[in-house]
């Protein structure tokens, strides 16, 4: 029972960490893509 509760507590902690970290990582990558989009769009216009 002790090992089961330890695994359950670890799963809850990992779930909480993922629910906090994944949106932050997604927002960071979305912000980076938004910053790089004008440069790639400009390069695309020049290549045409």
Backbone as CSV, one residue per row, in Angstrom:
resi,resn,N_x,N_y,N_z,CA_x,CA_y,CA_z,C_x,C_y,C_z
1,UNK,0.832,-1.202,0.000,0.000,0.000,0.000,0.868,1.254,0.000
2,UNK,2.012,1.178,0.665,2.886,2.339,0.717,3.478,2.651,-0.659
3,UNK,3.875,1.597,-1.378,4.410,1.813,-2.718,3.327,2.349,-3.644
4,UNK,2.102,1.866,-3.481,1.002,2.340,-4.314,0.748,3.822,-4.076
5,UNK,0.741,4.240,-2.820,0.493,5.653,-2.524,1.653,6.523,-2.999
6,UNK,2.870,5.984,-2.973,4.017,6.734,-3.477,3.903,6.938,-4.979
7,UNK,3.524,5.888,-5.691,3.354,5.995,-7.142,2.214,6.950,-7.469
8,UNK,1.139,6.887,-6.698,0.008,7.780,-6.930,0.400,9.230,-6.682
9,UNK,1.134,9.484,-5.617,1.579,10.850,-5.327,2.528,11.355,-6.409
10,UNK,3.407,10.494,-6.880,4.331,10.880,-7.942,3.578,11.202,-9.227
11,UNK,2.555,10.408,-9.542,1.755,10.670,-10.731,1.015,12.000,-10.608
12,UNK,0.507,12.312,-9.422,-0.183,13.587,-9.229,0.779,14.766,-9.373
13,UNK,1.988,14.612,-8.847,2.976,15.685,-8.959,3.383,15.891,-10.414
14,UNK,3.607,14.796,-11.132,3.980,14.915,-12.542,2.854,15.520,-13.360
15,UNK,1.613,15.148,-13.039,0.471,15.702,-13.746,0.371,17.204,-13.506
16,UNK,0.575,17.627,-12.266,0.524,19.053,-11.958,1.658,19.801,-12.655
17,UNK,2.849,19.212,-12.660,3.981,19.862,-13.315,3.745,19.976,-14.816
18,UNK,3.181,18.946,-15.422,2.911,18.988,-16.856,1.844,20.025,-17.173
19,UNK,0.821,20.138,-16.325,-0.242,21.101,-16.596,0.262,22.530,-16.450
20,UNK,1.351,22.722,-15.704,1.927,24.063,-15.577,2.956,24.316,-16.671
21,UNK,3.825,23.323,-16.930,4.950,23.552,-17.829,4.564,23.497,-19.302
22,UNK,3.650,22.603,-19.663,3.330,22.465,-21.084,2.716,23.730,-21.682
23,UNK,1.752,24.394,-21.020,1.272,25.660,-21.595,2.363,26.720,-21.680
24,UNK,3.282,26.746,-20.717,4.373,27.716,-20.781,5.282,27.439,-21.971
25,UNK,5.610,26.164,-22.191,6.444,25.809,-23.339,5.724,26.099,-24.647
26,UNK,4.412,25.830,-24.681,3.642,26.099,-25.891,3.592,27.595,-26.175
27,UNK,3.397,28.404,-25.119,3.349,29.853,-25.312,4.700,30.377,-25.786
28,UNK,5.783,29.801,-25.253,7.113,30.249,-25.651,7.387,29.906,-27.116
29,UNK,6.996,28.709,-27.548,7.227,28.325,-28.937,6.311,29.110,-29.870
30,UNK,5.088,29.415,-29.420,4.183,30.209,-30.249,4.706,31.634,-30.388
31,UNK,5.265,32.174,-29.309,5.826,33.523,-29.374,7.031,33.551,-30.302
32,UNK,7.856,32.506,-30.248,9.026,32.441,-31.121,8.594,32.334,-32.583
33,UNK,7.552,31.544,-32.836,7.060,31.413,-34.205,6.477,32.734,-34.694
34,UNK,5.796,33.467,-33.803,5.230,34.757,-34.194,6.337,35.767,-34.481
35,UNK,7.443,35.667,-33.758,8.554,36.581,-34.010,9.271,36.239,-35.312
36,UNK,9.338,34.952,-35.638,10.053,34.540,-36.843,9.181,34.611,-38.089
37,UNK,7.873,34.684,-37.929,6.976,34.669,-39.082,7.202,35.855,-40.022
38,UNK,7.333,37.095,-39.531,7.556,38.205,-40.476,8.836,38.046,-41.281
39,UNK,9.899,37.533,-40.660,11.159,37.358,-41.385,11.012,36.305,-42.475
40,UNK,10.332,35.197,-42.158,10.170,34.157,-43.167,9.215,34.617,-44.267
41,UNK,8.216,35.421,-43.901,7.296,35.952,-44.912,8.030,36.911,-45.840
42,UNK,8.916,37.729,-45.285,9.691,38.659,-46.092,10.630,37.903,-47.032
43,UNK,11.250,36.850,-46.545,12.128,36.049,-47.394,11.331,35.368,-48.502
44,UNK,10.117,34.952,-48.179,9.275,34.318,-49.184,8.884,35.323,-50.265
45,UNK,8.584,36.561,-49.869,8.227,37.584,-50.853,9.411,37.922,-51.750
46,UNK,10.614,37.927,-51.187,11.789,38.233,-51.999,12.106,37.123,-52.987
47,UNK,11.786,35.888,-52.626,12.128,34.778,-53.504,11.176,34.679,-54.690
48,UNK,10.021,35.309,-54.596,9.046,35.231,-55.700,9.432,36.203,-56.794
